[in-house]
Amino acid sequence: MNTSARGQSRTQGRPQPGRENRPDTGSGFASRPGPVPSSRLRPLLAAMTALGLGALVLSGCGSSGSGAPAGGAQGMESSPSADVALDDPVNTDVQGASKVELLSPGSGDLEVRRFVASSRELPKATIGFDESSSVEADGKTQEQDGALPARTAEVTQSVQPDVDGAQRAEFTFSSLAPDAKETGLDELLGSAKGFDVTFLRSADGSISASTLQAPTEARGVARQSVEQMAGALAESAVILPSDPIGVGAKWKVTRPVNDAVAPEMTVTYTLTAIDGDALTISVDGDAPATTDTLELPAGDGQGGAQGTDQGTNQGDGSVSMHVDDYSSTVKGELTLSLDSSLPTSGKLENDTTARYLGDNRAVTTTKATRTLEFGAP
């Protein structure tokens, strides 16, 4: 971890309310459901049931600090809320470039479509977020702890120009609440008010860096929720081709993801409608290539080659499992305004199913889903 002398990371310095029981979310990003990076897969079954946390491949754990934007996470600053005390910002760079391939330019008015900084006051937006997971080991369903209900956030947004044609796409949480009643989480999630998220976005929509700045009084469950939502938003960002396109255009984007089984996600976008600067785009993606073996740290941390029901414990302490079947998909439709930080409407659904074989042909099956929905208050 690289930490700027100008600030401390959120886990250092002043005590953080609710942090003591907060699950480790690694880089602070959430990703599509699925296995998380092998360094975080402990214990074995918990690892395989966890939703992946790290949508795009992020370097280290980021850094903290502030200063003038400099075309990357280090020094990228957000615009903190005037009435909420905030922690030092946590900055993170995205590793790995996405590959864009135009499949068809479409028809009608062909133009190069690009995201721009906003010259108007952008409307408030809502973000609906839900995720769930389950695991079945040898026919028995495992208990899942710490699951959160579906949540809805209301945010303010802005898009400011940055260097080299990039933009700072920023949104600040006005509220965060569970969709269900009587969950006992209203006050805890409500402490996310004032949480600020900023993406450094290129004109094509690709995100190269992020800044997360939490309210000092934010509770652990609120921090976890916002970080998961920020990761889902980063992953859902539409990347536009550099070619002129019109209605019916289709292009493919291959992007790196932080997944121990499937390191890349390929998404096909189809431009179905154009209304001024508003684009409606259908989304259909999957993980085209997977590894045959999942390597995990041994649950007890001990070395020595031995067998377990879930996998083979290697001499270095890692556990090896055969990936018998793996599927990860994303589908949905989004309507984008090219000068906004978030889609104006739409819904994306991610589904991941994995089947692993251990010693004695022991079978472990994991399923995970995530839904992300956009709209107006």
Stockholm file with secondary structure:
# STOCKHOLM 1.0

chainA/1-377         MNTSARGQSRTQGRPQPGRENRPDTGSGFASRPGPVPSSRLRPLLAAMTALGLGALVLSGCGSSGSGAPAGGAQGMESSPSADVALDDPVNTDVQGASKVELLSPGSGDLEVRRFVASSRELPKATIGFDESSSVEADGKTQEQDGALPARTAEVTQSVQPDVDGAQRAEFTFSSLAPDAKETGLDELLGSAKGFDVTFLRSADGSISASTLQAPTEARGVARQSVEQMAGALAESAVILPSDPIGVGAKWKVTRPVNDAVAPEMTVTYTLTAIDGDALTISVDGDAPATTDTLELPAGDGQGGAQGTDQGTNQGDGSVSMHVDDYSSTVKGELTLSLDSSLPTSGKLENDTTARYLGDNRAVTTTKATRTLEFGAP
#=GR chainA/1-377 SS CCCCTTCCCTTSSSCCTTGGGCCCCTTTCCCSSSCCCGGGCCSHHHHHHSCCCCSSCBCTTCEECCCSCCSSSTTCCCCCCTTSCBCCCEEEEBCSCCEEEEEECCEEEEECCCCCCCSSCCCCEEEEEEEEEEEEETTEECCCCSCCCCEEEEEEEEEEECGGGCEEEEEEEEEEEESSSSCSCHHHHHTTTTCEEEEEECTTSCEEEEEEECBTTCCHHHHHHHHHHHHHHHHHCCCCCSSCEEETCEEEEEEECCCSSCCEEEEEEEEEEEETTEEEEEEEEECCCCCSEEEEECTTCCCSCEECSSCEECTTSEEEEEEEEEEEEEEEEEEEETTSSSCSEEEEEEEEEEEEECGGGCEEEEEEEEEEEEECC
#=GC SS_cons         CCCCTTCCCTTSSSCCTTGGGCCCCTTTCCCSSSCCCGGGCCSHHHHHHSCCCCSSCBCTTCEECCCSCCSSSTTCCCCCCTTSCBCCCEEEEBCSCCEEEEEECCEEEEECCCCCCCSSCCCCEEEEEEEEEEEEETTEECCCCSCCCCEEEEEEEEEEECGGGCEEEEEEEEEEEESSSSCSCHHHHHTTTTCEEEEEECTTSCEEEEEEECBTTCCHHHHHHHHHHHHHHHHHCCCCCSSCEEETCEEEEEEECCCSSCCEEEEEEEEEEEETTEEEEEEEEECCCCCSEEEEECTTCCCSCEECSSCEECTTSEEEEEEEEEEEEEEEEEEEETTSSSCSEEEEEEEEEEEEECGGGCEEEEEEEEEEEEECC
//
